[in-house]
């Protein structure tokens, strides 16, 4: 969930450049929520001082919040062609999405945005059109790497050019703000072309259908799969709306030139089992994606049979292991052969390992290192690496820290000078809510202890006008002694009403409050949990 800001100028006249505006994917701790977005309250207050938003590349964790949060910023957006086209395609897929003013800059191009001279420096990554940013200011040159790796043969997309980064280093780099994702891994990453060779071999040896699941945005991997399929006389069928959207943009941008058109999902059932390769969404176990529906035998057009092969050409994002393993187990039980990165080189990361990071530091020779984009372990390992590479100042940040990287007063070194408000917004259906919203707290409680609904009708004299109506959701039917919990609740309701003084029985609010306490207490006594309890009192 990437969102960085760079400020230039004194506090009362500071201008801000925003870099990326991404999402994170929700877990079971926020029931009913799909996406998490950064809280931009600070930037909303600074809206008039924002000179622009720059997008480094098209991954969801860098651009996924654009449609929802851009209206709160209202600034021009600068990015390169494929990223702009992909973001626009996503925008058009959102009903009622705002028109966003994209300023398209060529790869390698430079643009002046307020006090910042921004150069889009091409880098290799797992999506085309990825760029580092060389930010030139009157106080020096700062390099924001974005997501990157070193791959001389990336199949599709940019290479990270040593000569260009060496030239930046010779110009003099004040600070590098650098990706830390793989800072715990030694060596250098394998190349995308190596993955293509392994995929070709696996598909050659497959007896029946082959299905490959990968990130929809990984155009290089999709091209590698398609080339492997055609090398083995197989047709490619594309499955999943996200995949179709990316491929449409990639075709328009010329990134799939030379490849035959992919077949639609309707063709799948008519192709011989040994003549098809399906490329699917769902590599992270998403329950509504194509692969999960196939594993559950719930897809209207796609099915797999014993002897077919599924290739997980992706890395399981931490937190998604259970969902992915559920699908793998279901496929294996159906007799499908499953290949993952545990037993074949079918995926390479888009982020630099330690050997690549050392090369980048050698090219740029920065005065300051600011590790970003990683968990605390990754940031710590990155900081240690930077020190070993001889970087003079290493600044460790947490979300919200505002660090001074340069000053007109040469005696002032880099340090954290302020703490800005940060938080999370949750995409709940069609609305954005705060992570502390009462709805989320109640859903967590519901998931643990259920809910009891009680309706009672009272006369104007405070007498019960009929039997209470009780409904239970998420509670066991019987207590430990075999007694129905519904019966326990009914007894608690009647005993509570009998014990209330007549003046309180004529007050609906007092009756509701008393019944809530009585019901929760009675259930806790026999179950050991206090569920939510809603009481409706009707006066007749």
PyMOL commands that set and color helices and strands:
alter all, ss='L'
color gray80, all
select helices_A, chain A and resi 11-13+41-45+47-49+60-63+66-73+81-92+162-171+192-205+219-231+241-252+265-270+273-275+290-295+321-333+354-364+376-388+438-449+485-499+502-505+508-527
alter helices_A, ss='H'
color red, helices_A
select strands_A, chain A and resi 4-8+15-19+23-25+35-38+50-54+77-79+102-104+110-113+116-122+131-137+140-144+173-179+210-213+235-239+276-280+309-312+337-339+368-372+393-395+401-404+415-419+424-428+431-434+451-458+469-473+532-539
alter strands_A, ss='S'
color yellow, strands_A
deselect
rebuild
show_as cartoon
